[in-house]
Amino acid sequence: MSDFWTRRGRARVRTLRAGGFRMREKPGCCDGGPEGLHPPSDDDDDDLVDIAGATLDFSSTDDVPPLSSGGYEEHRSRAGMNGNGPSNLMDPLEDPVPGLGTYEDFNTIDWVREKSKDRDRHREITKNSRRSTAALLHSVSDAFSGWLLMLLVGLMAGALAGGIDIAAHWLTDMKEGVCLRGFWFNREHCCWTSETTFQDRDRCAVWQTWGELITGTSEGALSYILNYLLYIVWALLFAFLAVTLVRAFAPYACGSGIPEIKTILSGFIIRGYLGKWTLITKTVTLVLAVSSGLSLGKEGPLVHVACCCANILCHLFTKYRKNEAKRREVLSAAAAVGVSVAFGAPIGGVLFSLEEVSYYFPLKTLWRSFFAALVAAFTLRSINPFGNSRLVLFYVEFHTPWHLVELLPFVLLGIFGGLWGALFIRANIAWCRIRKTTRLGRYPIVEVLAVTAVTALVAYPNSYTRMSGAELISELFNDCSLLDSSQLCGYQQPANISETGVGNSLADRPAGPGLYTALWQLALALLFKMLITVVTFGMKVPSGLFIPSMAVGAIAGRLLGVGMEQLAYYNHDWLIFRGWCTPEADCITPGLYAMVGAAACLGGVTRMTVSLVVIMFELTGGLEYIVPLMAAAMTSKWVADAFGREGIYEAHIRLNGYPFLEPKEEFEHSSLAVDVMLALLTQESMTVGEVEALVENTRYSGFPVVVSQESPRLVGFVLRRDLVISIDNARKRQDGVVSASLVVFSEHAPPQASDGPPPLRLRGIMDLSPFTVTDHTPMDITVDIFRKLGLRQCLVTHNGRLLGIITKKDILKHMAQMANRDPDSILFN
């Protein structure tokens, strides 16, 4: 076996005489998509995530040291880095070097090391708490700091979400008119105190359209044309400001943010993605993008905003600032906060984080997520951005219970949602790939303005596409009362009911001219929304997908609901309606069908199930309609999974080449670890200068350490960043360390010539217990190890002898190859 890997290694690696390093040639990297190649750079993910195969040899004498003293001992305190007897020089563990143990950008964290660091820190605090009152108080404050951080995250995210809701509502209304009492009022706030008659209840004297303000009348072609033109101008202005601010100040502020949040929570580091500039830019541009009328929502970006808040606040607490694994627990809770403030659904937010976003979700994170979501929801309720004194976004109050027969149309809506979700994912990914691989991607401002112009031009004539997504969904969820002036309630009035009506519950009625007009407009709106959302999601502006997906489903559901209602009205003697639907009864509720359709389409696109149902009943207050929602959500997931198991966020993760191991995906192939690993070779001892030359000429993020070339038994693993920081620090702070100094990882310093430079001892930065598998370990087990432990790399051995190394990226490449995809697409684009 060793001879085989030696021969294979010589074919694949380039030898550098650098103290035991051998490495393979660097492959090309993708740029802008799986098909494009670009030369490697310092910030390239391929360079940083690919922990390639070089090994360090710390054999210091002609005789191979015994294993008991060569590297398998437990680490003990040492005199110093310099090997010439007792010294006061710094040891990497006793006096940690600044930056040691940290990670570079576009790198993957070591979950095991981070959790081990936190356990050691906690044991130290617990031990010291028994010694003094001050240490006990420090222990209490350390335990309470997590809850305090959750409180701050909830307050900050709730306040920002309330401000975003108010500003977006104001700017959306500004496209159509202005309040004479004060331009800072949106239409609803402007007309609160307006006194109008019942017949003019939809008009407001203190709110005027732009055409009415300029021409003095709201009637006529001139006023309509002015309103049309100014609507387009405002939309283009808002979109231009949004894409320009994103491009100038924070490119990471574009898009939904959920695919990147999922990747970060899995252990990947993207510096600046959760920074203060990204938070400020995303908050401002989210308001502008939503107000421009584009087919997007603010729910996904609010998850990004909440995670930015959490990441910034983590720097106030040492244990979260210095531990990447602990910080990701906070980010998981922040994702729950984002959904909580987006929909007013704290329980659904926690389940969303658990089901859809989080990679590591321990029980204490569940409790803290619930607390943070509660605080955020309370903060949002205190601000009252919707002006209805309710937390829910789309409050419904249906007066008719659903019947068992209606499960069939609910399942049909689930089938539609699954088909739409699968179609949308494929179409959107195809369009995004075109954007990445053609000249279109070079002109994001032009693309955004073009899509905005088309959206505004087509949307304005149709009242259902002109209104905002949230307003449209609220209209479609509405249960018609006798006094409702909506076109969707344009039924023929029965002769035996007075104009004022009695109560809110009405028997099913035949459709009138107003309803037929509304249905045609809704059908056109459905086609427009389905097409325009495909090209909108993924542009260089903040863009969420929840509201557009729900709008598509709500339109389809309302159309089906009205059809069922009219079918029951004209055919109440049919077998399926007999016994429960009489001519005088209110049998079918079209608003319920809209609600079920919204859940079905959102589930088809995102593949959410449990969290989706909880979000929907929290969103609407319709607790008694859980069963229809469950039926539609499960059906949509089954249908969509038949065409592909990836949701929209997983598809974008794969499109962008993020190093993400999907925990829901099963590895169904029978390969072994030996089929995936990279072969390694060893050489002789090495000096500081040779190590520095090797580090400068390669971008591998870690190196295994072996006993010697003759006895390549594994001793430990050294991270590239720790190696660089330790050598730089030794050159600056210690005397005698020069390029000719030997780098030693053994327990005891080797004998040196009297006139030679002292060796540089770096055993303290070496991981003495790296994870290993044998060459015959099945790959499905290896993949599970990487998923459940969050490993960056795993070493492959045969009878204790080092054979090679498997990295997270190697596994992703292997899985892509097994799925007949381009393995070089696993890059950070």
Secondary structure, 3 states (H helix, E strand, C coil): CHHHHHHHHHHHEEECCCCCCEEECCCCEECCCCCCEECCCCCCHHHHHCCCCCCEECCCCCCCCCHHHHCCCCCCCCCCCECCCCCCCCCCCCCCCCCCCCCCCCCECCHHHHHHHHHHHHHHHHHHCCCCHHHHHHHHHHHHHHHHHHHHHHHHHHHHHHHHHHHHHHHHHHCCEEECCCCCCCHHHHCCCCCCCCCCCCCCCCEEEHHHHHHCCCCCHHHHHHHHHHHHHHHHHHHHHHHHHHHHHCHHHCECCHHHHHHHHCCECCCCCCCHHHHHHHHHHHHHHHHCCCCCECHHHHHHHHHHHHHHHHCCCHHHHCCHHHHHHHHHHHHHHHHHHHHCCHHHHHHHHHHHHCCCCCHHHHHHHHHHHHHHHHHHHHHCCCCCCCCCCCCCCCCCCCCHHHHHHHHHHHHHHHHHHHHHHHHHHHHHHHHHHCHHHHCHHHHHHHHHHHHHHHHCCCHHHHCCHHHHHHHHHCCCCCCCCCHHHCECCCCCCCCCCCCCCCCCCCECHHHHHHHHHHHHHHHHHHHHHHHHCCCCCECECHHHHHHHHHHHHHHHHHHHHHHHHHCCCCCCCCCCCCCCCCCCCHHHHHHHHHHHHHHHHHCCCHHHHHHHHHHHCCHHHHHHHHHHHHHHHHHHHHHCCCCHHHHHHHHHCCCCCCCCCCCCCCCEHHHCCEECCCCCCCEHHHHHHHHHHCCCCEEEEECCCCCCEEEEEEEHHHHHHHHHHHHHHCCCCCCCCEEECCCCCCCCCCCCCCCEECHHHCECCCCEEECCCEHHHHHHHHHHHCCCEEEEEECCEEEEEEEHHHHHHHHHHHCCCCHHHCCCC
